[in-house]
Amino acid sequence: EAMFALMNSVRSMRAEGADVSLLALDHDPVSDPDLVGDPFARDRAMARRAQVARARADRVIVLAGNVHTRRTALVHGDMRRETIGSLSPPESIFSVNTLHNGGSAWVCRVGENGERDCRVHELTYAPFAGEPRLLAGHEYAELPIMEHYGDAYDAYVMLGPVTASLLAILVDPDAD
């Protein structure tokens, strides 16, 4: 629902003469046949589309999940996952991660049985208080989660409490 609202806002801005465009970046097996079998096909396709858009625009803002927008690959034990940022020229990326002060979100997580659990989840990790803001380095530098993030993001924005945006279209939770 929130993404549809964003799309409608962009449509309204264009109707009023704003020089703004909206581009879907996600992987499409039909449009990306060269990526068949690539374990990082989704992020590679998004990185490729972002770079093409960047060559045609003054500024490109990519809205994607925080793992996808990392500047660096996600490494956890023996697992390595390339990201839009790790697959893009470093100078072309300024990555911002959003943090929250609790609330709820529609996300897919791995459940206790190893199956995907896609639904509204309560968000309990809330290390920040106060008004939404761009966080200063001293506010997040010592957080335990920074061991996980490292230098993956250039900046962090605290949103305050968040509320789940429900699905506008029912999707198969097992689809990637």
C-alpha positions in Angstrom: 0.0 0.0 0.0 2.8 2.4 0.8 4.6 1.7 -2.5 1.4 2.3 -4.4 0.9 5.6 -2.5 4.5 6.6 -3.5 3.8 5.7 -7.1 0.6 7.9 -7.1 2.6 10.7 -5.6 5.1 10.5 -8.4 2.3 10.5 -10.9 0.9 13.6 -9.3 4.3 15.4 -9.4 4.8 14.5 -13.0 1.3 15.8 -13.9 2.3 19.1 -12.2 5.4 19.3 -14.3 8.1 17.8 -12.0 11.1 16.2 -13.8 10.8 12.9 -11.9 10.6 9.3 -13.0 9.8 6.0 -11.4 11.6 2.8 -12.5 11.0 -0.7 -11.3 14.4 -2.3 -10.8 13.6 -5.8 -9.7 14.9 -8.9 -11.5 12.8 -10.2 -14.4 13.8 -13.6 -15.8 12.5 -12.7 -19.2 14.4 -9.4 -19.4 17.5 -10.8 -17.7 18.1 -14.1 -19.5 21.9 -13.7 -19.1 21.4 -13.9 -15.3 19.8 -17.4 -15.3 21.7 -19.5 -12.8 23.5 -16.5 -11.2 23.1 -16.9 -7.4 22.9 -13.1 -7.1 20.6 -12.5 -10.2 18.2 -10.3 -8.3 20.7 -7.8 -6.9 22.8 -7.9 -10.1 19.7 -7.0 -12.1 18.8 -4.2 -9.7 22.4 -2.9 -9.7 22.5 -2.9 -13.5 19.2 -1.0 -13.8 20.2 1.5 -11.2 23.5 2.2 -13.1 21.6 2.7 -16.4 19.2 5.1 -14.7 22.1 6.9 -13.1 23.7 7.5 -16.5 20.5 9.3 -17.6 19.6 11.2 -14.4 21.1 13.8 -12.0 20.1 11.6 -9.0 18.7 8.1 -8.6 17.0 7.0 -5.4 16.6 3.3 -5.0 14.1 2.1 -2.5 14.8 -1.5 -1.5 15.3 -3.7 1.5 18.2 -2.9 3.8 20.2 -6.0 2.7 19.8 -5.1 -0.9 21.0 -1.5 -0.4 24.2 -2.4 1.6 27.4 -0.9 0.2 29.1 -4.2 1.0 28.2 -7.9 0.5 26.4 -9.5 3.5 28.7 -12.1 5.0 27.5 -14.4 7.7 29.7 -17.4 8.4 30.3 -19.2 5.1 27.4 -17.5 3.5 28.1 -14.5 1.2 25.3 -12.5 -0.5 26.2 -9.8 -3.0 24.0 -6.7 -2.9 23.1 -3.8 -5.2 25.9 -1.7 -3.5 28.6 -4.4 -3.6 27.9 -5.0 -7.3 28.0 -1.2 -8.1 30.9 1.2 -8.5 31.6 2.5 -4.9 31.4 6.1 -6.0 27.9 5.6 -7.4 26.3 4.6 -4.1 25.3 6.6 -1.0 23.5 4.1 1.1 21.1 5.1 3.9 19.6 2.6 6.3 16.4 3.3 8.2 16.2 2.4 11.8 13.0 2.6 14.0 11.8 2.9 17.5 9.6 -0.3 17.4 6.3 -0.8 15.9 5.3 -3.3 13.2 6.2 -4.2 9.6 5.1 -6.6 6.9 8.2 -8.8 6.4 9.2 -12.3 5.5 11.3 -14.0 8.1 12.5 -17.6 8.6 10.1 -19.2 11.1 11.0 -21.7 13.7 10.3 -24.6 11.3 12.6 -23.1 8.7 9.7 -22.0 6.5 9.1 -18.4 5.4 6.8 -16.5 7.7 5.4 -13.6 5.8 3.0 -11.4 7.7 2.9 -8.3 10.0 5.6 -8.8 12.6 6.1 -6.7 15.8 9.4 -4.9 15.8 10.9 -5.0 19.3 14.4 -3.8 18.8 14.2 0.0 19.5 17.5 1.5 20.5 16.5 5.2 19.8 14.1 7.6 21.4 13.0 11.0 20.3 11.9 12.6 17.1 12.7 11.1 13.7 16.1 12.4 12.5 19.3 11.7 10.7 21.4 10.0 13.3 24.8 11.4 14.3 27.6 8.8 14.4 27.9 8.9 18.2 24.3 7.8 18.4 24.8 4.4 16.7 28.5 3.7 16.8 28.4 1.6 19.9 25.2 -0.3 19.2 25.7 -4.1 19.0 24.0 -4.2 15.6 26.9 -2.2 14.2 29.0 -5.3 14.4 26.7 -6.7 11.8 26.4 -3.5 9.7 30.0 -2.4 9.8 30.6 0.0 6.9 27.6 -1.2 4.9 25.8 2.2 5.1 26.8 5.8 4.8 24.1 7.1 7.0 21.3 6.1 9.3 17.8 7.7 9.7 15.7 7.0 12.7 12.1 6.9 11.7 10.5 6.7 15.1 7.8 4.1 15.6 6.7 2.4 12.4 3.4 0.8 11.3 3.1 -2.1 8.9 2.0 -1.2 5.4 -0.2 -4.1 4.2 0.1 -5.8 0.9 -1.7 -4.1 -1.9 -1.6 -7.4 -3.9 -1.4 -10.8 -2.4 1.8 -12.5 -3.5 3.2 -16.0 -3.1 5.4 -15.9 0.0 7.6 -18.6 -1.4 8.5 -16.6 -4.5 11.8 -14.8 -4.3 
